[in-house]
């Protein structure tokens, strides 16, 4: 379900605060199917970097957001962890099987500091 225009304007104004753009024009760009897809993808990537998925769906609509979530869009998302989350989401939306949970040394080292306190080895 898409958000109302007022809520969409509020969310988009928080995302595009550093550009001198008319937010109503951005909403028209999102709604218009006759414009080049590159403009929509640029807005979509910016939304993915700043907002949770449910807000992105509220701005673009589920069908449009699912169609815009492609491999090249995911490659443009810059925090790597966020990129991995959206790659997993893309697989879920396509109905693909997800890989099993990994427990390799890299992940183990990453999680070790959150689980173990090392209180016996600390110096006071």
C-alpha positions as a printed Julia matrix, in Angstrom:
124×3 Matrix{Float64}:
  0.0     0.0     0.0
  1.36    3.39   -0.96
  1.56    6.18    1.56
 -0.4     9.39    1.17
  1.24   12.19   -0.76
  1.9    14.16    2.43
  3.77   11.27    4.05
  5.69   10.57    0.84
  6.69   14.24    0.64
  7.86   14.17    4.24
 10.0    11.05    3.74
 11.46   12.24    0.44
 12.27   15.65    1.87
 14.29   13.92    4.6
 16.19   11.95    1.96
 16.78   14.74   -0.57
 17.49   17.51    1.93
 20.84   18.29    0.29
 19.41   18.81   -3.21
 17.49   21.8    -4.45
 14.67   19.7    -5.87
 10.93   20.0    -5.81
  9.62   16.99   -3.87
  6.36   17.03   -5.83
  8.36   16.61   -9.03
 10.13   13.6    -7.52
  6.76   12.04   -6.7
  5.62   12.69  -10.28
  8.82   11.02  -11.49
  8.1     7.98   -9.35
  4.51    7.76  -10.6
  5.26    8.37  -14.28
  6.01    5.25  -16.34
  7.11    7.21  -19.43
 10.33    8.62  -17.98
 13.72    6.9   -18.32
 14.23    4.11  -15.8
 17.62    5.55  -14.79
 15.99    8.49  -13.02
 13.71    6.18  -11.07
 16.62    3.93  -10.17
 18.64    6.86   -8.85
 15.78    7.89   -6.57
 15.21    4.26   -5.59
 18.87    3.69   -4.63
 18.89    6.82   -2.53
 15.73    5.65   -0.74
 17.19    2.19   -0.14
 20.29    3.69    1.43
 18.35    5.9     3.82
 15.04    4.16    4.59
 13.83    0.75    5.73
 12.18   -1.46    3.13
  8.62   -0.86    4.35
  9.0     2.89    3.84
 10.47    2.36    0.37
  7.44    0.22   -0.48
  5.2     2.99    0.91
  6.8     5.49   -1.44
  7.07    3.39   -4.62
  4.4     0.72   -4.12
  5.17   -2.97   -3.75
  5.12   -3.93   -7.43
  7.29   -1.04   -8.54
  9.76   -1.51   -5.66
 10.04   -5.24   -6.36
 10.66   -4.59  -10.04
 13.26   -1.9    -9.35
 15.22   -4.11   -6.91
 17.65   -5.51   -9.48
 21.26   -6.65   -9.28
 22.64   -3.37  -10.62
 20.61   -1.38   -8.07
 21.84   -3.59   -5.24
 25.42   -3.11   -6.42
 25.02    0.67   -5.99
 24.05    0.44   -2.31
 27.16    1.35   -0.41
 27.19    0.03    3.12
 28.12   -3.57    2.33
 25.97   -4.99    5.12
 22.93   -3.14    3.77
 23.75   -4.4     0.28
 23.78   -7.98    1.6
 20.41   -7.48    3.3
 18.82   -6.26    0.08
 20.39   -9.1    -1.89
 18.75  -11.51    0.55
 15.46   -9.63    0.22
 15.7    -9.87   -3.56
 16.09  -13.65   -3.31
 13.08  -13.84   -1.01
 10.95  -11.78   -3.4
 11.96  -13.98   -6.32
 11.12  -17.13   -4.35
 14.67  -18.42   -4.45
 16.16  -20.58   -1.74
 18.37  -18.85    0.77
 21.79  -20.22    1.65
 22.22  -21.93    4.98
 23.45  -19.92    7.91
 27.17  -19.39    7.81
 29.47  -19.84   10.74
 32.94  -19.29    9.4
 35.93  -17.75   11.1
 35.22  -14.26    9.74
 31.73  -14.21   11.2
 32.94  -15.82   14.41
 35.5   -13.04   14.94
 32.88  -10.42   14.17
 30.46  -11.81   16.74
 32.99  -12.76   19.37
 33.26   -9.27   20.81
 29.5    -9.01   21.2
 29.17  -12.31   23.06
 32.34  -12.54   25.12
 33.17   -9.83   27.59
 36.84  -10.69   28.2
 36.41   -9.3    31.69
 39.16  -11.55   33.11
 41.71  -10.22   30.66
 41.0    -6.53   31.03
 43.43   -4.34   32.85
 42.02   -1.85   35.29
